[in-house]
Amino acid sequence: MSIESFRKIVENRRSVRRFTNEEVPKDIVNDCLRLALLAPNSSNLQPWEFYTAYSEEAKKQITKACFNQNAAKTAAVIIVVVGRTNTWKQNSQKLLNEWPTENIPRQVVEYYTKTVSLLYTQGPASILGFCRRILMSLIGLFRPVPRGPFNKTEMRTWAAKTCALAAENIMLSLKAHGFDSCPMEGFDEKRIRKILNLPADAFTVMIIGAGKKADDGIYYPRMRFSVENHVFEL
Ligand SMILES: Cc1cc2nc3c(=O)[nH]c(=O)nc-3n(C[C@H](O)[C@H](O)[C@H](O)COP(=O)(O)O)c2cc1C
């Protein structure tokens, strides 16, 4: 792989707000989703789900919950990226069950049977997380310690980081396949939850409209602040 081909994909991805009526073939979307699953993710616990909407009916419902944004209204397919805050336990077991080598390294077993519970168990009303926060604050006076996640909101941040990386993989993969996308956080989360029939621990991180860019699909020239504003050397 060359940096030039990668650069081309990154530089040419834009948030496209209007798409043509050309379809995105399902096998291309599925390929992008397979690549999304290769995104780095916290402890490899893969707290993500992806819901695709191709039918006019499904897209109409989601578009309405996205405040009728053109990026949803004109999309050939809509992908909803969902984070899960409660699947880490079952996924820890699944990782051990499906471990790719015959002998699972001892540290791995230890990590997925003990460490993850210590890190992510919050308990009812996050009471265990609260106790952990106090304990960590005390130990933290003497040595570096994890400073979260200590409650359900922080678990959401934990899952959202991972899901955002997957979302980027989807958008770059779509571009590499010759299609365009627009990430959206402009949506009514409660309505999306209802449409997708999400369980209580699930939440919508991002909604991606995808398709082929229409001639008037990009609203503004690309604009970023200069590197010096954001990049610092210690
Ligand atoms: C988390 C997130 C949420 C966004 N939400 C919306 C949105 O609801 N509607 C929209 O039109 N664009 C949305 N965008 C797109 C940004 O406006 C866009 O990325 C930014 O203006 C830079 O433009 P570019 O992506 O073309 O480089 C979102 C982007 C991100 C990363």
The ligand as an SDF file (V2000), in Angstrom:
LIG
                    3D

 31 33  0  0  0  0  0  0  0  0999 V2000
  -19.4330   13.5100   14.8710 C   0  0  0  0  0  0  0  0  0  0  0  0
  -19.8070   14.2830   13.6310 C   0  0  0  0  0  0  0  0  0  0  0  0
  -21.1020   14.7310   13.4850 C   0  0  0  0  0  0  0  0  0  0  0  0
  -21.4970   15.4090   12.3340 C   0  0  0  0  0  0  0  0  0  0  0  0
  -22.8070   15.7490   12.1710 N   0  0  0  0  0  0  0  0  0  0  0  0
  -23.2100   16.2880   11.0100 C   0  0  0  0  0  0  0  0  0  0  0  0
  -24.5840   16.4840   10.7670 C   0  0  0  0  0  0  0  0  0  0  0  0
  -25.4520   16.1790   11.5790 O   0  0  0  0  0  0  0  0  0  0  0  0
  -24.9480   17.0140    9.5720 N   0  0  0  0  0  0  0  0  0  0  0  0
  -24.0290   17.3360    8.6220 C   0  0  0  0  0  0  0  0  0  0  0  0
  -24.4450   17.8020    7.5600 O   0  0  0  0  0  0  0  0  0  0  0  0
  -22.7020   17.1380    8.8250 N   0  0  0  0  0  0  0  0  0  0  0  0
  -22.2740   16.6100    9.9780 C   0  0  0  0  0  0  0  0  0  0  0  0
  -20.9500   16.3460   10.1790 N   0  0  0  0  0  0  0  0  0  0  0  0
  -19.9870   16.6550    9.1360 C   0  0  0  0  0  0  0  0  0  0  0  0
  -19.1040   17.8480    9.5050 C   0  0  0  0  0  0  0  0  0  0  0  0
  -19.8500   19.0230    9.4420 O   0  0  0  0  0  0  0  0  0  0  0  0
  -17.9160   17.8620    8.5480 C   0  0  0  0  0  0  0  0  0  0  0  0
  -17.1320   16.7090    8.7770 O   0  0  0  0  0  0  0  0  0  0  0  0
  -17.0280   19.1180    8.7170 C   0  0  0  0  0  0  0  0  0  0  0  0
  -17.7460   20.2630    8.3780 O   0  0  0  0  0  0  0  0  0  0  0  0
  -15.7770   19.0370    7.8500 C   0  0  0  0  0  0  0  0  0  0  0  0
  -16.0920   18.8200    6.4950 O   0  0  0  0  0  0  0  0  0  0  0  0
  -15.5080   17.5910    5.6620 P   0  0  0  0  0  0  0  0  0  0  0  0
  -15.9950   16.3320    6.3600 O   0  0  0  0  0  0  0  0  0  0  0  0
  -16.1120   17.7040    4.2880 O   0  0  0  0  0  0  0  0  0  0  0  0
  -14.0320   17.6710    5.6710 O   0  0  0  0  0  0  0  0  0  0  0  0
  -20.5460   15.6820   11.3280 C   0  0  0  0  0  0  0  0  0  0  0  0
  -19.2320   15.2240   11.4930 C   0  0  0  0  0  0  0  0  0  0  0  0
  -18.8720   14.5240   12.6120 C   0  0  0  0  0  0  0  0  0  0  0  0
  -17.4740   13.9820   12.7360 C   0  0  0  0  0  0  0  0  0  0  0  0
  1  2  1  0
  2  3  1  0
  2 30  2  0
  3  4  2  0
  4  5  1  0
  4 28  1  0
  5  6  2  0
  6  7  1  0
  6 13  1  0
  7  8  2  0
  7  9  1  0
  9 10  1  0
 10 11  2  0
 10 12  1  0
 12 13  2  0
 13 14  1  0
 14 15  1  0
 14 28  1  0
 15 16  1  0
 16 17  1  0
 16 18  1  0
 18 19  1  0
 18 20  1  0
 20 21  1  0
 20 22  1  0
 22 23  1  0
 23 24  1  0
 24 25  2  0
 24 26  1  0
 24 27  1  0
 28 29  2  0
 29 30  1  0
 30 31  1  0
M  END
$$$$
